[in-house]
Amino acid sequence: MSQTSRPKRHPDAVYKLVDGEALIVVPGSEAQHLVLNKVGARAWELLDGDHDVESICEQLTIEFDVELAEAGRDLSELLADLREHGALDSATN
């Protein structure tokens, strides 16, 4: 996914924040649920189709103690995992 891509949560995905972590359920998905840590949960909140990958990485470096390169790698892995589990809108990934 390019730095200018604007990934978006799947419209049918349901999530709840609990103590900063996100519990995500995607109806029809093979995965029962996904659990994201605080950084992943914040990234999930920013997957609204308005923020591009680059701006999400930049926001994560502001809010958490992480370098831009590390944020980029971690976000890339998260997006791949979310895509694999059907948690991203197929029109944006």
N, C-alpha and C positions, 0 to 999 in steps of 0.2 A: 504494500500500500504506500502510495507516495505521500510526501510531506504536505501536499495540498489537498489530499483526499479528506472528505468530511464524513467520517463514519458515524453511523446512527444506530442506536439501540433498535432491536426488532420491535415493531409496534405491539406485538402480543406478549412480549416479555414482561413479567411482573417481578418487581424487586422491592425489598424492604431493607432499610439500613438499621443495623443493630450494633450498638457500640462502635460505630464508625465502619463496620464491615458490611458488605452487601450480600444478601442472599437473593439469588436470581433463579427464577423458574421460567422456562420457555415451553409453552404448551406444544405438545407434539414432538418435542426433542427427545433423543435417546437418553440424554442425561436427566436424572431426576431433578437436580439442582446444581447450581454453581455457587461457590462462596469466594468472595474477593476480600483481600485485606484492605486496610484503610486507603492505601495508595490506589489500588485497583478499583475500590469503590468510588473514589473521587474521579478517576478516569472514566468510569462507567457513567457518572453523572454528566460528564462533559461530552459524552457521545450522543449529542443531540442533533447532529446534522448541521449545526451552525459553526462549530469549532473544527478547524482542520487539525491534522495530526501534529503539525509543528506547534500550533498554539496550545494544544493539550500538553505536549511535552514541556513547553515553557511554563505553563501554569503549575505543573507538577513540581518543577524545580523551585518555583516561588514558595509553594505551600509545604514542601517536604525537603529534607536535607539530601538532595540527590543532584548529581551532575547531569547536564543536558544529554550527553552521550548515553549514560546509563538509563535515563528516563526514556530515551528513544528505543533502546533495546528492549526494555521491559514493556513498553507500550506495544511494540511490535509483537512480542510474544503473547501479550494479553489479547490483542486483536485477532491473532491467529487462533488462539484457544476459543475465543468467543465466536468466531466465524465457524470453527469446527463443530461447535455445539448449537449452531443456529441462532445465536443470541444477537447477531447483527442483522440489520435490514439488508436484504440481498440487493436492493437497488443501490446501496452505497458501498458495497464491498466487492 
